[in-house]
Amino acid sequence: MTTSHHSIWTDLTQVSFSQGYLDADGIRTRFMSSGSSDKPLLLLLHGTGGHAEAFSRNFAALGQHFWTVAIDMIGHGYTDKPEGAYEIADYGAHALAVIRALGRESAMISGESLGGWVAGWLAIHHPEAVEKLVLNTAGGWTAFPEVMERVKRLTMEAVQAPDPGRIRTRLEFLMHEKSHVNDDLVEVRRAIYSQPGYADVMERILCLQDMDIRRRNMFTPEDSARIKAPTLVLWTSHDPTASPEEGKRIASEIPGARYEVMTHCGHWPQFENPGEFNALHVDFLLGR
């Protein structure tokens, strides 16, 4: 039997995409994009410790309909890592600067985990900048100590000693089916985590796993009620950070929000089942 080799490159082989850097209010920001700039802008935001390759399996389908741009958020990937806080308002200011650096005043935003937290913050505090909102297993509404401890422990182990085994273990946390973690994905993240000084940056990124800091960044039901953008709350059957019931609660607090659960997926449904993930996005974002 022939076993096929899966990699980020094979995900992108038949995609017309670009990779580069932009200046977002002085922050040199790495991005990947597909689709043409005359289409509606769709900004994709990754989770804690992540990078733009989290969406490698989505560029082809989403780029057919949208100018699809994924970034390395501030402090992450190959984007600048300034001194200072890494709380949600800091990420939100950076994402807003990215939208403006792309020549737009607003965008549709889909955020996963931390990225969903940032997207939600923008929808609450800068509603004029958010046309439509997708919250993909989003942070910001839940605080479970055991989950926070596990995220911090696995992440710091991977950053402090970035060998393939520890990187793989951190990535497997994101998946329901562990075999979806391929060698290529491991190597991309290993190279990022091996950057000089990255362990110190990650300590600051992980401030949101401290309960006191997390609490002051979380959304109240009153905050959720302020979200005016059409919203899709997307959850999964096997998310390791919160149950589908928590996702349903989040959706119930946002006026008119649509709620969908993807089965047999963990914290990265965009990677584990890109076909369903992409179809849900296209249907929702195009108003079908």
Helices and strands as residue ranges (DSSP letters): H 8-12, E 17-24, E 27-34, E 41-45, G 52-55, H 59-63, E 67-71, H 88-101, E 107-112, H 114-125, G 127-129, E 130-136, H 145-160, H 164-172, G 178-180, H 183-193, H 198-205, G 206-209, H 211-217, H 221-225, E 231-236, H 244-253, E 258-262, H 269-272, H 274-285
